[in-house]
């Protein structure tokens, strides 16, 4: 079963903070946050560490050269999304020159 503990929530200015109990503390200074679409729970996740370690692990993974052959790649054309195309084809409004 998953460990469960209570944490104190408090406001500091306009930011909300949560005290993390000692057994749940993160090793990093930054975490990812997301809301679970099914339960609505907020999930904090610690990243994999420094990017240099991530890239070193990828370099050492010894992925075979034919891991993703041309035959295995998805070659379908992109889906038509006129609303999205229209959104990105709009020009940003000009603000005028600053003086």
N, C-alpha and C positions, 0 to 999 in steps of 0.2 A: 504494500500500500504506500502511496505517496505521503511524504512528510507534510504536515500542515501546521502552521503557526499563525498567530495574529501579529499584525503590524500596525503601528500608529500612523494615521494620516493627518497632516496638518498643512496649513496655508502659510506661505511666506511671501508677502506682497501679493502678486497676482499668480504665483506659481503654487502648485500643489506638490507636496513632498510626502514620501512614505519612508518610514524607518525600516530598514531591512534587518530582521533578526540575525544574529551572528552565524547560525548554521547555513543561512541562505545568502551570505555576502558574496558579491561579485569580485573577481580578481582584476577586472579591467575598470577603466574610468568611464567607459561609455557602453551602453546596452541598446539593443533594438527593442522597440515597443510595437505591439500590434493588438488589435481586438479580435478575438475569435468570433467568426461570423455566426456560428451555431449557438454558442453559450453566452456570448457577449463579454466573456472574461477578458481581462487585460493580461497580456503575456509579455514578460520581459525576458529577453534572451541575450546571453553573453556571446559576443562574436568569437570567431576562431582564433583571435590573437592578431599580432602585427601582420601586415600584408607580406612582409618579407618571409615570414614563416609559411604563409599560405602558398606563395609562389615556389618556395623551396620544396614544399610537400608535393606540389604539382610536378615540378621538375623530376623529383625522385619517384614518382608513381609508375614510371616505365609503362606508359600506355602504348599498346601495339600500334604500329603505323596504320593498320587497317581497321582500327577501332570503329570508325564511322565511315564506311565506304560510300562512294557516290550512290550506289544502289540503295543504301539504307537511309539516305537523307530524304527528307520530305520535300518533294519537288512540286507540290501543288502551288498554283498561283495564289497570291495573297487574296484574302476575302475582300469583296467590294464593301467599302464603308463610306458612302457619300457624305454622311453627316460629319464624320471625322475629317475627311478630306476638305470639306468646306470650312471647318473650324481652323485648320492649319493653313489654308490658303488665304485667309483674311490678312490684311496688312494692319499692323499696329497703328493706332491713332497717333498722329504727330503731336507733340507737346509744345512746339514752338522753341525758339532759342532762349537759352538762359543768358542773362547779362551779368 
